[in-house]
């Protein structure tokens, strides 16, 4: 059976519903920077304005060396039985 999600009523920090891109190149999620190149959450206590992502390894280097100028973060809302919709 296919797993279904309702991110609109659940944990908005679930990385399965967030896509991160560096100049249109998808950046992979990693659990922590020590485990590889990609992005991870930092400061995700209850929504207080301090939540952010951290770029790790090669993803960070791509920003630092000017390879990527734009980082885009998309949040998706997936309701049971419906298609996912971008919400931010």
Buried (B, 14 or more C-beta within 10 A) or exposed (E): EEEEBEBBEEEBEEBEBBBBBBEEEEBEBBEEBEEBBBBBBEEBEEEEEEBEBBBBBBBBEBBEEEEBEEBEEEBBBBBEEEEEEEEE
